[in-house]
Amino acid sequence: MKISELKAKQGKVDIVVEIKDLAESREFTKFGKSGKVANATAKDDSGEIKLSLWNEQVDMVKPGTKVHIKNGYVSEWQGELQLTTGRFGTFEIVEGGVDVKAKKEDKKKKIEKDYEEDEWEEISDEDIEKDAKSKKIIDEEVSDE
């Protein structure tokens, strides 16, 4: 399937596209759950289309990444076609994706480095035990009422 063949309200889309560009992601809350969404421009040799990326998909791609969307859905917003995996589709990196595991490890290392640089005060086991006991006392006081 090619981008030029896609039409609004079309389901069961099976297509491989390349990410041309990726907009900044935005966070949202819906029905009490938070999520992340970003718009990208996807292309193949027949044209371009807007691609909606949701949650972990946002972190998996960069310009140049090729993705395979299976059982995708095409909608139309403000006269422009938009492709998404929807509720039932799948999203698979074919080539050039972001190594999400390595990205998370890099973030973890940066956080650890920041902690080291901030000269955090060491907390002893005794301090932790005292804190736990004080919370237990507070919990007992609350439950006695």
C-alpha positions as CSV (number, residue, x, y, z in Angstrom):
1,M,0.0,0.0,0.0
2,K,1.2,3.5,-0.8
3,I,0.4,6.9,0.8
4,S,-1.2,8.1,-2.5
5,E,-3.8,5.3,-2.2
6,L,-5.0,6.3,1.3
7,K,-8.4,7.9,1.8
8,A,-10.2,9.4,4.9
9,K,-12.0,6.9,7.1
10,Q,-9.9,4.0,5.7
11,G,-9.0,1.2,8.0
12,K,-6.9,-1.9,7.7
13,V,-4.0,0.1,6.4
14,D,-0.8,-1.9,6.0
15,I,2.1,0.5,5.0
16,V,5.8,1.1,5.4
17,V,6.7,4.8,5.7
18,E,9.7,6.9,6.6
19,I,9.6,9.6,9.2
20,K,10.4,12.9,7.5
21,D,10.1,15.1,10.5
22,L,8.8,15.0,14.1
23,A,7.1,17.7,16.0
24,E,7.6,18.3,19.7
25,S,5.5,15.9,21.8
26,R,2.8,17.1,24.2
27,E,1.5,15.5,27.3
28,F,-2.2,15.1,28.1
29,T,-4.6,13.6,30.6
30,K,-7.7,11.9,29.5
31,F,-10.1,9.9,31.7
32,G,-7.6,10.3,34.6
33,K,-4.7,8.7,32.6
34,S,-1.7,10.7,31.3
35,G,-0.2,10.1,27.9
36,K,2.0,11.7,25.2
37,V,1.3,12.5,21.6
38,A,3.3,13.9,18.7
39,N,2.7,14.6,15.1
40,A,5.2,13.5,12.4
41,T,5.3,13.8,8.7
42,A,5.7,10.4,7.0
43,K,6.6,9.8,3.4
44,D,7.1,7.1,0.8
45,D,7.8,7.3,-2.9
46,S,4.2,8.3,-3.6
47,G,3.7,11.2,-1.2
48,E,3.5,12.4,2.4
49,I,1.0,12.2,5.2
50,K,0.7,13.4,8.8
51,L,1.3,10.6,11.3
52,S,0.0,10.7,14.9
53,L,2.4,9.0,17.3
54,W,1.1,7.9,20.8
55,N,2.9,7.3,24.0
56,E,5.9,5.0,23.6
57,Q,5.8,5.4,19.8
58,V,6.9,9.0,20.2
59,D,10.2,7.9,21.8
60,M,10.9,5.2,19.2
61,V,11.3,7.3,16.1
62,K,13.5,10.1,14.7
63,P,13.7,11.6,11.2
64,G,14.8,8.8,8.9
65,T,13.2,6.0,10.8
66,K,11.2,3.5,8.7
67,V,8.1,2.1,10.4
68,H,5.6,-0.5,9.4
69,I,2.0,0.2,10.4
70,K,-0.3,-2.7,10.3
71,N,-4.1,-2.4,10.7
72,G,-3.7,1.4,10.8
73,Y,-6.5,4.0,10.3
74,V,-6.7,7.2,8.2
75,S,-8.7,10.1,9.5
76,E,-9.1,13.6,8.2
77,W,-8.6,16.7,10.3
78,Q,-8.9,20.3,8.9
79,G,-8.9,18.8,5.4
80,E,-5.7,16.9,5.9
81,L,-5.3,13.2,6.0
82,Q,-3.8,11.7,9.2
83,L,-2.5,8.2,9.7
84,T,-2.5,6.5,13.1
85,T,-2.3,3.0,14.5
86,G,-5.6,3.6,16.2
87,R,-6.8,1.2,18.9
88,F,-6.2,-2.0,17.0
89,G,-3.2,-1.3,14.9
90,T,0.5,-2.1,15.4
91,F,3.6,-0.1,15.0
92,E,6.9,-1.7,14.2
93,I,10.4,-0.2,13.6
94,V,11.8,-1.4,10.3
95,E,15.0,0.6,10.2
96,G,16.8,3.4,12.0
97,G,14.7,3.6,15.1
98,V,15.8,5.0,18.5
99,D,17.2,2.4,20.9
100,V,14.7,3.1,23.7
101,K,16.5,0.9,26.2
102,A,19.8,2.8,25.6
103,K,17.9,6.1,25.8
104,K,16.5,5.1,29.2
105,E,19.9,4.0,30.4
106,D,21.4,7.4,29.4
107,K,18.7,9.2,31.3
108,K,19.4,7.0,34.4
109,K,23.1,7.7,34.2
110,K,22.5,11.4,33.9
111,I,20.2,11.4,37.0
112,E,22.8,9.4,38.9
113,K,25.5,11.9,37.9
114,D,23.3,14.8,39.0
115,Y,22.8,13.1,42.4
116,E,26.6,12.6,42.8
117,E,27.3,16.3,41.9
118,D,24.7,17.6,44.3
119,E,26.6,16.0,47.3
120,W,23.5,14.4,48.8
121,E,23.7,13.6,52.5
122,E,24.0,9.9,53.2
123,I,21.0,8.4,55.0
124,S,21.8,5.7,57.5
125,D,19.8,2.5,58.1
126,E,19.1,3.9,61.5
127,D,17.5,7.1,60.0
128,I,15.4,4.9,57.8
129,E,14.2,2.7,60.7
130,K,13.4,5.8,62.8
131,D,11.4,7.2,59.9
132,A,9.5,3.9,59.4
133,K,8.7,3.8,63.1
134,S,7.4,7.3,63.2
135,K,5.1,6.6,60.2
136,K,3.8,3.5,62.0
137,I,3.1,5.5,65.1
138,I,1.2,8.1,63.0
139,D,-0.7,5.3,61.3
140,E,-1.7,3.8,64.6
141,E,-2.8,7.2,65.9
142,V,-5.0,7.7,62.9
143,S,-6.5,4.2,63.1
144,D,-7.4,4.6,66.9
145,E,-9.7,7.5,66.1
